[in-house]
């Protein structure tokens, strides 16, 4: 398989779109592709640069004339810089605003033309994208993307209904690494940091905003405690945390709730749960539910948006209307008091995660999407282009002591109907590239 130079523009978040983008980039690098992350902060799972992995920090532009940092301009400028320096084949923008728009602007500025892939993750069109001033920008960036993907069939239908019906949108579900998220990581010492040995653990992971519907989490757990000795473990932080504490105190269950705050490695916590509850009002996909399934943890959740594409009702978990606290409490009671049910659903969840949401299949889907975009953008099939690491990448790798700076090689383009480049032109290209690389 021939290799590409890929730019990934993403948020550096612990979960959601930032996590998916980072895992995709890491997977692409393992297959031998050169991947350049462009973000305001290094993604937390991208520990360090390597021969094929690079991070480029977007530094805010601050001028006294403007009250806010000009992040959109700074990001656009950084994309232009990275595209030109590393001769990227494609830029993949995760989240439409501002990433997709900035990638489009960068493409208009630079002479090194490239196709843009935009992946819609959810709130970029359902929340942020519906903001009246931003709506036309969002619609424009989606329409101008070379290719658009999204993470669920629900989300695709939503985009068609609210933005652009003429744009073909490919569904590529999120994926999960079953070696990272595994029931084998259950640990008694970690469990004891969260609950007593005789308590069943109900877990909820969230950014604790209104859409996550934390009230139903608390009310369901309150009803559950009448039947089961359990502890609610909350992972994450956000504006709803303090109101939740007040509600717990009002219901007299505060002592049965453990607030863990932000955690960077949720895979060490989830395997210790007996079930997880996620009654969100909106979810384009729900990575938390998939992570729980990979850890063989049964799920209790709402039945909205993209969740039914992740959870198999009655097989890997139970789904209800978002405010059905009673139904969710009864489902949790069944899971926690019937060991065979808990075991069966947990195993079914992991099996479903392996079958439908494995990294190998999804990364190959993205690669096929990249190739189609390159072919449509240049008229040249990616299968007819052989690449070596970009000159700047070779220099960066040498600076890190990971490889020796190789001779700069030009691309060999083999396509029927395209005139072969002369030897003199190749030599000239080499000389030009060498000068550009050392000038940078």
ABEGO torsion letter per residue (X at the ends): XBBBBBBBBBBABABEAAAAAAAAAAAAAAAGBBBBBBBABBBAABABBBAABBBBBBBBBBBAABABBBAAAAAAAAAAAAAAAAGBABBBBBEAOAAAAAAAAAAAABABBBBBBBBBAGAAAAAAAABAAAAAAAAAAAAABABBBBABAAAAAAAAAABBAABBBBBBBBBBBAAABBAAABBAAAAAAABBAABBBBBBBBAGBAAAGAAAAAAAAAAAAAABBBBBBBBEBEAAAAAAAAAAAAAGAAAABBBAEBBABAAAAAAABABBBBABABBAAGAAAAAAAAAGBBBBBBABEAAAAABBBGAABBBBBAABAAAAAAAAAAAAABAAAAAAAAAAAAAAAAAAABAAAAAAAAAAAAAAAAAAAAGBBAAABBBBBBAAAAAAAAAAGABBBBBBBBBBBBBBGBBBBBAAAAAAAAAAAAAAAAAX
